[in-house]
Amino acid sequence: MAASTLGVSAQTTLVDPSTTNGGFEETLGGTVISGGSSGDGNVNAGNDRFAANNGTISIPGWETITAAGFGGPDGSQINDFTTPAPANGQDTSPNRGINDSRRVLLANNAVEVTATTINLGSGSSGDTFLLSFWTAANQSAGSPHFSVLGSILFDAGLGTESTVDFTLIEHTELDAPNGTLADNTTNGFIFRDNTATGSVEAPADYTTAQLVLFVDNNNSNGSNQNDQVYVDDIILTKDDPLDPNGDEDGDGLTNSEEESGSLNPYDESGVFVGAGNGGAPTNPFVKDSDNDGVDDDKEISGELNPFDDLGFFVGAGNGGAETNPNDADMDDDQLTDGAEINPSIGSTFVSDPMNTDTDFDDLPDKYEVDNNLDPNDDLDDNGADGDVDLPTPDGLTNFEEFTEGTDPNIADTDMDGVDDGTEVLDDNSDPLDPDTDHDGLDDGDEKAAGSDPNLKDSDSDTFSDGIEVNVFGTDPTSGAPGEVPTPDILIDAANANGSFETIDPHTAPVTNTVRRAINAAGSFTIPSWTCTHDSGFVGFDGQVAASDGIEYSFVNDNSTAIYQSDPISIAVVPGQTFHVQFDSTTNAVGSATYDVSLVFDGDDANPVPVATLNQNDIESKNLNEYFERLFTINTSITASSVALRIELNNSNGGGDQPKFDKVRLYSVPGVPGVPVVAISMAGDTVTIEFESTPGETYTLDFSETLTDGFPTVLDAAIAADAVNPTTTYMLDLSTVLTPVPDKGFFLLRQN
């Protein structure tokens, strides 16, 4: 068949890495034709090489390999990164390439490789051959490092024999991905080099073709394992011109019509020009060039489009508007053309693929489809004024829900107990955030408590609404005496030891007027705090406004740091409760964690864990927005001082910078413990004998290792006429812990 004028063609693969003639994978041996050779490919003998040494060999899939120097199939140095290692005898060292490059063609000086003759039966002048291969080198040896010349030998040995060269490819080590070289001591590679490609055209009609590669390692020093060049995964294809009158993809358009774009009414810029006026080509190998669910011929004819050129609904098959077969979404509304005109592949609705708002109700088609509203109906529930929320309408119209970003089908989008309409129209709270002011109290709970969902501290008593309701049980709307918490505040966000606002003097280098930080392992101090770290860049910073707009602590990318407060004198007794509170945020999604602990009596080596915070809990959704944190711990020790430790681990943080500020540490005085007469254990039963008072109740607290599943209130009421009796309480550990932990404590106290 004579070569077509079409610019498109089918491809026939002639040499391929999945076969022996393209990948050298099965070349364990060959035939020595002349000269010497190295290795016999005998894996059992420890060899994985069959190479010519100033001679010629033949191997499966290739006619000859001729080496002026040393070259041939080699797997002893570059193999693959597969795990486990290949079972065919290759070495298991890390010096291996990727993608199953188990054997490669090695060239130390100059090597010519001639493929086995490919009998194509008949070929035509102008047929195009395409060549690509993978290349690598193990040493830098000047520029150009090496060259590869590929050629096609047509009709070898016949009167019409002719050789046509591919483009000459020259390389240096910089052509390798990332400049990487492969040798016996570094991780090797075999990557497809996009520059190692070329094409030739047959000069005349032909019968057979042979691929010939000439690899000239022109700067080699000739020493084995020093300057070597590798070639692998050779692909040779031949373009077969398409029949202009054929229909390769069966879409009803001939190959010529698709290649020329003669029937496509849209040009390459997507502008409507009408059929026969220079439309853009479509893919003759694919029925649906833009993969939008509508075949090319149906788009060009408009046969399936139920909307005409003016946007009026006419129904499918009644002269709908032509759509662009090269544009999957003509109106850029994130609904493919097919999804808009064919309900079977999209939504249950039909919409105009050339109009983002088919029914002109100010609700985009995509929004309506996503929310089960008909994009081709602007009336009643489907229109802008509809209100279809369940279980009952929320008072916001569909259009208002669209502008607010809320769900028009759910009355309470953020599930905080307050309808969207109430949040938007009455409370001015965020219908998409269950806790608008981030005080730890959901908007619905704020309404129940009478507090303001837009203020963290409704009564301005320095305790957030969430802490008042959830921790102390006080009124968040009144700061009157007796209605506010009365803990011992040890670190206060309003003071220098909790807000980092006055951080001079300090002992760290000053990088500018608003940052005090260290960028080498060590520590420094500021008033009331010490910062210690082992890498990266950490410290106290005011370059970017924090929650209070001034200073904050930070840990930069890929760093760890310990922030520890100065010891604070306080009489700590068993049963004392400590609350740790701070605001935190980050500027990018990452994986930072905060480990919060208390240090008693300066025992830095044994901090008492309080909690671990994952920075991604909330900040990944609200970057640079501060959230209040609250952690609580009941202590079981006696001490005379306490310090707060916050350890930030951002070692895998990437680009994020976790920050915290407005630190508060406060304590609720402990209740003295009840004298315990004796504790004994028999099997899984613990017996606690303690002194009790008639009519009183007692609480038994446990360490973290013993907490889950235990009852916490003991009813120790006894006969009224008893005087200081001893009460016995028995715990069956087998019902709650398996196995029973070997460490932990009980704390018994009178309520």
Summary of the structure (lengths in Angstrom):
residues: 751
radius of gyration: 39.2
end to end distance: 100.7
largest distance: 128.6
contacts: 2470
relative contact order: 0.06
helix: 11%
strand: 34%
